[in-house]
Structures are given as C-alpha cells and as structure tokens.
Amino acid sequence: MLILVINPGSTSTKMAVYEDEKPLILRSISHTNEELSQFDDVIEQHDYRKQLVLDELKRVGVPLEFDAVIGRGGLVKPIAGGVYEINQKMLDDTYSGIAMHNHACNLGCLIAHDIASGIPGCRSFIADPGVVDELNDYARISGSPLMNRICIWHALNQRAIARRFAKEIGKHYEDLNLIICHLGGGISVAAHEHGRAVDANNALDGEGPFSPERAGSLPAADLIRLCFSGKYTEKQLLKRIAGKAGLNAHLGTANVKEIEMRIREYNDTHAELILNAMIYHIAKNIAGLGAVLCGKVDAILLTGGLARSEYVISRLRQRVEWVAPVYCFPGEDEMEALALNALAVLRGQLGVAEYD
C-alpha cells in the first residue's frame, strides 16, 4: 500500500510517503511569514500549500498513484477518536467556519481530499484530530452553566505514544490507565482510561498549565476586567492567550534552549523562576489527573519536543514520579501514526468512522 501523509502546521507543511510501514520520503516544507502574509485567512492557503506538496512529489519522482492520502485532522466539531473518511460534510464544516479556530491543521482534510480525488481508487482520511472528545460527564461540567468544558489536545500523538508504550511492555492500550503529557508550544495533559481519554485540557486557548506560547488557565475575573479595560482589542487579547503568552510573554522567547542558556551562562534568575513555574504547573496538572483515575495509574508518559530537555524532564520527574513510573518519548510520532492508521483501514484491521 502506498500512502501520502500531509500534516500542515503554522510555519510548515510536513509530508511523507509510506510503502506499508516503511517511510520512503519525509519532508518538511517551510513557509516564511512573508510567503503566508499574502493570505488573509488560513483557508486561503489551501491551493498554495497543496501545490507545494505536488511540486515536491514531482521533484523527487513520486507518481500520483497512492492507495490513500491521510491528512492531519482539523478543529471541526468534537468527535470520537478514530479514523474518518473525508466526506462532503467535513469539507463543508471546514470551509463554513464551524472550525473553532483559524488554524493550519484545518487544511489537512482539504488538501488530502483534493489530491485523492484526482487519483482513481484512492481514499482520503483524517485520524484522531485535536477535537477528539471522549470526556466523562463530570469533566464536561464547569462552574458556569453558560459554558461547558471542551478539550483541544494532541490526540494523535498521545494515542500513538500510548500504543507504542503498551506494545513495548507487552500489553494493549485498552488494558492501561495512563497520564500522558505532550510538551510542545502548547501543552496538553490527558487521563487515558482503558483506551479512552476521559479528561484532557483545552491546550489551545485557555486551560491547563501555561506553555512556551500559551497562557493556560487564567484568573477569570481579572481576564474579564482586562477585556473591558479598553487597552486591548479582541484580536490582541486572543494573542495574549495563544501566541504572545506563556514563556514568550514573560521572557520574550518561546525557545526553551535559549532560556536554559540564559540560566546556565548568565545566571538569569528571572528566567529560572519563570521556567520552573511552568514546570511546576505542568506537574500540578499531571498529578491532578491521578484523582481522575482514582490513583490507579500504570504510567506517566512525557512526549513532544520539550521532552528532549533534560532540565524540564528531570524536574518533572521529581514532582510526579510518586504518582506512577515516568517514561519519556521525545518528539512526536504524528506522521507515522497517520500512515499506520490509514494502512490499518486499507488492510481491514481498523474500522472507519463517518463524520456527520
């Protein structure tokens, strides 16, 4: 089976070609701010990014003869986990603005469907998008009936790491209770109970620990007062939630390596305080999910780009390893996870869900 994988991000479009489980090509096409500034909206980047993928395939001599094209799922309405065949309803919802955020991941299904549509017999899919919602009933309730809790999290990578860990210890994901923390520009923490993520934070815009680029949970009344202060526009305040927030707001950079260097070489005590505060709040959220699982936690898994930082991981271990054994899986397995999900469907090993 020949599978094309497409994963659009804010500053790059990752693509890969897999023959069964084997990666033949892995590419990351970078986009400069100048290139993207010609578009008023992320959706308008659709044709531009699709053409870059097609050009790269042509450049490396890969013909358009795929059995499936699978894209990163977008932020459409909340759905259960799994693999979804891209249909007109999903495309309509993405174009119509039902997507909760103007995020590049929304381009995944559009580009995958377009490319697959031009190939006889080729199917198009998404898998485990960030809006996967399997929360238990308690988790949905907030302190105000005006708004329920929702989760936007790194579902694809967390599930891939969970299955990888389970395989390594000779068990199935569905056999385990896990707390998984994805450490990236945004940070998501989820409680996985026998194959379901029964609680997870909204890692995109306003819940959980603060991160390199996001504010996490904020004092609600102070935020409301700030909204009515007249000092900021709505757009500016949203940037203070995601983008110019977290480490970036406090220290002027979201680069943890740079912050560690400032601590190590310049004895920057303020940088040390802020970075350690982020680690503190991550640990607090991880430990809190131990209560969701009634203390029955088989393991804590740490993943994402920041999992490469010994500074971060060593301090997290000190705070949470009393809850359960801690295992580290640096980076992310999203491209492989997408490819293997598509392959499992093509082989009849995994069912495919319908978006409606």
Disulfide bonds with the S-S distance in Angstrom:
none
